[in-house]
Amino acid sequence: MKIAILGTGKMGSAIALGLLKNDPGAVRDLTVTNTTGTLPRELADSGIRCSNDNALAVSDKDLIIAAVLPQKLREVLRSIAGHVRKNACLVSIAPGHTLKALKEMTDGHMQVVRAMPNTPSLTGDGMIAVCTGPDTDKSALDAALFVLGTLGRTEVVEESQLNAVIAVSGSAPAYVYVFMDALMDAGVLGGLHRDQAMRMSAQMLYGAAQLMLKTGRTPADLKDMVCSPGGTTIEAVAALEKNGFRSAVIEAARAAMDKASRMG
């Protein structure tokens, strides 16, 4: 499978480096493009073929990943029109452009996939939602999932679900960081050094997420495991409920969905 990654920003670079980590032999069939002249050091040292010509880079490729800013996407796709193989697969990680719009931008000559990674994808721990056009075949989807899987876990969804994905995965790391920042303040209030509070809260969150993923148990079940009768944890949970923690999270997610809907 021959792959081109258009753009070597943070996400484009993460995809390229993740692919090489999982499949070192892929360097032979991978081209990245950079039109700014500044290639990240890790990419420069990796041996990946780099081009400053998008049209030339895609001419023989099966899978083309557009890792460019949303406002640049139309311009970039127009620049490669007429240079791509018919039925090559385009994967766009630019938010705000629908599958229908992507199909129109490629003059209907490409299979299209939308992908929505989140920031933990930069370290290979991401959650990447994927949706496909009606004429995208299984082999193209499988190829896209293989490449995007180097960023973390993938989940195939309907395009109509992407606003919900933004709320619970795309934007949600920010909610978690607000929570962790408050938790760290509480640790400092209790006498911990801030770096200690940061390591403890980060490991707690990582471990709690791993426990849920590995056991398949619901958050409610796992919460009940910690809440012993009359103990400290149920007292803390009661305080969270009293102060509207649950409703605040739901309203934050709703606000993100509403904003995504207006942007779309």
N, C-alpha and C positions, 0 to 999 in steps of 0.2 A: 504494500500500500504506500503510495507516494503522497506526501503531506506537505502543504504550505501553511505557514502561520503568518498572517499579515499583521504586523505590529509586534514590537518587542518591548512593550510596556510591562508593568508588573505581571499582569495575567498572561499575556502572550509568552513572556519569558518563563513563567511558572509551568505552563503547558509544555513548552519545549524541553525544559530541564526534567520535568516529571516523566515525560515520554522516554527520554534517554536513560533515566534511572531505571525504569521498568524494562526497557528494551534497548540496550546499548547499540545494537545493530541498526536501529532506526536512523542513525545519523546519516546513513548512505542515502536514504530516501526522504530526508527532511530538509526543507528550505524555509528560512525565516526572512522576513523583509523588514527593513528599517530605512525610513526615508529622512531621518534626522541626522544621520551620520554618527550617532553615539550609540554604540552597542554595549549593553551591560557586560561587565567583566566576565561573569560566569558563562555567558553565552560565547563571548569571544574566545575563552579558553577551552570550550567544549568541542571545537572542531565542526560545529554545525555550519552548513553552507548558508551564507547571508547574501541577500541581494537588495539593491535599492530600487528595483524595478518590479512592481507588483505583477504586471502583465506577463513578464518573462518568468517570474517565479511560479505562476499557476499553470503554465501552458501544458505541462504533462502530469498534473496532479489529480489524484482521485478524491482527496479530501482537502478542503480549504477552510481554514479557521480564521474568521475575521475578528481579530482582537484589537479593534480600534474604537475610538470614542464614538458615541452615537451620532454626533453631528458630522462626523467624517465618513460614516458608513456608506452613504449614497455615493459620495464622490469616489471612494475606493472601489465600490462594486462597479460603477460605471467605467472605471479605468481598466478593469479586467474583462469587461464585456467583449465577446468575440475571441477571447484568448483561452477560454476554459474548455475542457473536454465536455461534450454533451453528456448530461446525467452525472457529472461530477457532483459531489455533495458539499454544500456550503453549511458551515456551522457558525452562527453568529452569537457572540456573547454580549452584544450591544443591547441594552434595555430600550424599550419603547418602540421597537420596530417589529410589527407583526409578521407572521408567516406569509400572509398575503402580500404585504409590502416587500418582503425579501424576495418573493417569487417575481414580483413586478420589477424589482431592481436588477434582477438577473435575467430579465427578458424571458422568463419561463424555461431557461435552458438547464437549470440546475435543480437538484434535489435540495431541500432546505430543512435545516434543523435550528431551533432556538435553544440556547443553553443559558441558564442563570446560575452562575457560581456565587459563592459568598467569600468574604475576605479570608477565612481560614483555609481556603483553597491555595493560598500563597505558600502554605507550609505542608500541603498534601493532606490536610485534615478537613477539607471542605465538604459542603453538601451542594451538589449540582443538579438542578432540575432541568429536564430535557423534554421538549415537545417537538413533534415532526409534522411536516406537511402531508396531505393525503396521498401524494404520489412518491413519498420517500420509502424506499424498499428496506427490507430487514437488514440486508448486508450494509447499507449505508448507515442505518441506525446503529448497528453493532460496531461499526468502525468508529463512529462518533463517541459511543459509550466507552469503547476501549481507550481512546485518547483522553477523554474527559475524566475517565476513572483514575488517571494519574494524579488528579487534583483531590481525590477523596471518594466519597460515596455518590452514586448517581441514582436518580429516581425519574422515571418517565411519567409525565403528567399530561393532562389536556391543556391546551393553550388558555382556555377559560379559567384555569386554576392558577395561572401565574401570578395574579395579584395577591392571592393567598400565600403563594410561595414567598413573595417579597416580604410579606408580613411575618411569616414564621421562620424564615431562613435567611433571606437576603438582607433585610434590615435588622433582624433580631440580634446579631452579635452586638450591636450598639446598646440594646436594652440590657444585655448580659453585662456589658462593661460598666454601665451605670450602676447595676446591682452590685457588681464586684467592688466598685469604687466605694460605694456606701458601706459594704461589708468590711472593707479594709479600714475605713474610718472608725467603724465600731471596734475593730481589733486594736487600733491605736488607742482609742478611748479606754480599752481594757488593759492597756499596758504593753501590747506587742510593738516591736519595731515595724515600720511600714513595709520593709522588704520581707520580713517574716509573714506579715499579714497577706502580702501579695502572693507569696509562694503557697501558703496554706489555702487561700481561697481559690487560686487557680487549680491546684491539685485536687481540691475538693470537687470543683465543678467538673474537671476532667473525669475523675473517678465516678462521680454520680452519673454522668452521661454514659460512660462505659458500662456501668452496672445495668442501666436501663436497656442499652443496645444488646448486651450479651445475654441478659435473662429474658428479654421480651416482656417484662412486667410493666404495668402502667405506672405513671408517676404517682398516682393515688396509692397504689399498693406499696410502692417503695417509701412514700412518705409515712405510711402507717407502720412500716418496719422500724422507723426511727422514733416514732412518737409513743413512748411508754406511758402508761397511765400516771397522770399527775406529775410528769417529768418536765424537764427544761424545754424539750423540743415542742411539745404540744402548747406550752405557754407561749413560745415564740411564734408558732403558727397562729395561735389565737390573736396575737398582737398584729400579725400581718393581715389577718382577715378583718380585724377591727379598723385598720387603717386603709382598707380598700386596695390591698396589694393585687389581688386577683383581678378585680375590675379594672384597675389601672393598666395591667398588662393587656387585657382584652381591648381596652379603649386605645391603647398605643398601637396594637396590631390593626384595629379597625381604621385608625387614622392613616396608617401606612397603606392599607388597601385602597382607601378613598383617594389618597394622593396619587397612587399608581394608576387608578382608574382615570383620573383627570388627565394625567400625563399621557396615557395611552390614547 
